[in-house]
């Protein structure tokens, strides 16, 4: 694991696996850190991979201002620290929102952009209400309760029934995250911009990995987003919920690898 020490004494953590000029950069989602990618890492040992802890999660310091722009700037700082000028950037859930923000500001870094259970649209009123309710719960000092209610709903019901051990382990990871950082992330998601035009203007390939049993990202919404860029790879996993890297690690890694290779071909 690498640490970046910024001039303002803030730290940022990331990990790199295997050497390569154009890494596959994976961004975790809400209430997670880079450990969420653990199930697929063994299947990606033929690719250069970089995992980044977003501000406030894992061992990275919180952002001064909770915003997608601040999170995207932290990703850029990690890339610049490693002298990376081109990458295939894939974000899970909230990490996908960060990846879209990154694409809006620094598209020249991208050999490919992947949305792993994510979309470019802003929250509807129902989601906004749920996020505000979450902030209230966290401010009341009930982080563990909030996290315990969050994680089971991220998985398809069949996985919930068959692997409660994994859901419990991820819940414990979530309870290790700082409550203030979780609040920051909720606020950043509430305030995020619509990125349909960002996707439509991309020149690099895009990946849309969707779960048909995802309770948070309707797959028809994901397909709608996948039609925006010129170069799209839309993958629908019929039995997956919102956590395909745990529910179907073999297939998830195969699709990521296939997308990565396509990005390299398009770059030539």
N, C-alpha and C positions, 0 to 999 in steps of 0.2 A: 504494500500500500504506500502511496506517495502522499506527501503533504505539501501544499502550497502555503507559504506565509506571505500574506499581502501586507502592504505598507501600513494599513490600518490595524495590523495585528490579528486580523481575521484569518482563519485557516480553512482550507478546503481539501477534501480527501478524494482520492481516486485510485484505481488499480489498473494495471496493464498486464495483458497476457499475450505472449507470442509477439514476435517482431513483424513489422510491416509498415509500409509507407502510408497506406490508407486504412486506418483502423475502423472496425465496427464499434461505434460508441453507443452504449446502452444507458438510458436514463430510467431510473426507477420511478414508481408512481407515488401517490399520496400515502403518507404514513408508513413509508417503506424506506429502505436504503439499498445499497448495491447488493446486499445479500439475497434480494428477491430473485436475482438471475442465477443463483447457484445451481438449480436443476439442469440448466441448459449449457453451462460452461463446459462440462466434459465433452459435449457434442460439438463444440466450436473450437476445439484445440488445433484445427487446421487454419484458423483465421486469426488475424491480429484483433484483439478485443480490448476495449477500454470501458471501465465502469466508473461512473462519477456519482458521488454523494451530493445531492442538491442542497442548497443552503438550509441549515437547521436540522438536517437529517444525517444519520450515521455520525461521523465525527466532524462534519463540516459546520462552521459557524453560521449563525442566522444572518439573513440579509438585513441591512439597515432599514430598508423599505420593502414590505412584502408585495412583490409584483412579479409577473412572468418575465418582464424585462430584466429584473435583477437576477432571477434564476438563469436566464439565458446568458447573461453577461458572465455568470460564474462558470458556465460551460465553456464559453470562449476563453476565459482565463486559464482553465485547465488545458485546453487545446494549445494555446499559445505557450504555456509553460513547457509543453512537450514538443514544441516546434512542429505542430500538426497543422497543415494548411488545407488538408482535404480529408473528409471522413464520410462514412455512411452513418447517419445519426438516426437512432431509433428510440422512441420514448414510449413507455408504458403508462397509459391513463394520464395522470397529471404530467408525467414526463413527456407525453405526446404534445401537451399544450406548450410545454417549455420548448420542445423541438420546433414547433410551429413558430413560436416567437423568435427563436434563433434564426429560422429560415427567413423571417421578415427582415431581420437586420443584417444578417451575414450569409446570404445565399451562396456567395463565392466559395465558402468552405465546404459546401455539400456536394458529394458525389452521389448521394441518395438520402431520402428522408422517409422514415418509417413510422407509422402510427399503429401502435400495438394496443388495441382496445382504446382508441382515442378518436377524436373528430375535431373539425375546425370551428364548430358552432359555439356560440355563447350559451350560458345556462338558460333554460326555461324557468318560469316562475316557480314551479314545483321544486326544481333543483336549488334555486336561490333560497327558498324557504328552508329547505333541509340543511343547507350549509350554514345559514344564520342560526338555526336551532343547534347545530353542532358547536358553533362558537359559544353560544350561551352555556351549553353543557360543559365545555372545557373551561370556561371562565368560572364556573361553579366548582371547579376542582375535581371533576369526574372524568378525568382522562381515561382511566382503565375501563370504566363502564362504556365510554364512547367507543374505544377501540374494540372491546369485546363484542359490541353490537355491529361494528363495521365489517369485520373480516369474513364471517360466515356468508354474508350476502354477496361476496365477491365471487363465490364459486357456484358452479352448477349443482343442483340438488343431489345428483347422483354422486358427485365427488364429496359433498358434505357428508353423505351417509357412509361412504366407503373409507374416507381418510380424515377422520376428525383429529388425528394426531398432527397432521400437517397444518390444518387450520389453527389448532391450538398453538403450534410452534410459531406461526406467523403472527398470531395475536400477541404472543409474548414479545416478538420483535417490535410490534407496534407500540406496546406499552413502554418500550425503552426509549421511544422518541420523546423529545421535549414537548410539553403541552403548548408552550408559546410558539414553537415552530409549527405545530399542527394548526394552530389558530392563524398564523401567518399564511400558511398554504391555503387554507379555506378562503381567506380574504383575497388572496391573489387569484384564486379560481373564480371567485365572485366578480372580480374586476377585469377579467381577461377580455381581450379583443376577439372579434370574429376574424377568422383567418381563411375564409373561402378564397379571397383574392390572392392570398399568399400561395395557396395550393395551385390555383389556376395559373399563376405566373411562373411556377417552377420549371426550370429546364432539365433538372435531373430526374431520375426515376423516383416514384413514390410507392410505398407499400402500405396496404390497409389490411391488417390482420384482425379479423372479427370473430366473435363467439356468438353463435345463434342463441345460446342460453345466457348471454350477458345481461344482467338485470340493470346495468348502468348505461350501456351504449347500445341502443337498438340497432340491429344489424342493417336494417333498411336505411338508417341514417348514415351508417358507415359506407354502405354501397353508394349512396348519394354523394358523399364526400369523395369517394374513389373515382367518380366520373369527372371531377374537376381538373386534374392535371392531364397533360398530354401523354405522359408515360406512367401508367398505373399497373400495379400488381395487386389485385383484390383477392384475398384468401379468406373464405368463410369456413369456420370449424364448427360443424353442426352440434357437437356435444360439449363445447367449451363455454365456460362462463366468462368472467373478467380476468382470469388468471391462467391463461393457457400455458405459460412457462412452467407452471406446477401441474396443471391438469393433463397436459399433453407435451411434455418436454421434448420427446423425440421429434414429433411433427413440428413443433415450434422452432427448434433449432434447424431442422431441414429447410423450412420456409425462409428463415433468416439467412441461412447460407446461400440458398438459391437467389434470394434478392440481392445479397452482397455481390455474388458473381455477376448478376445482370448489371449492377451498377458499374462494376469494373469494365465490362464489355462496352457499355454506353460511353464511358469516359475515354476510351481509346480513339 
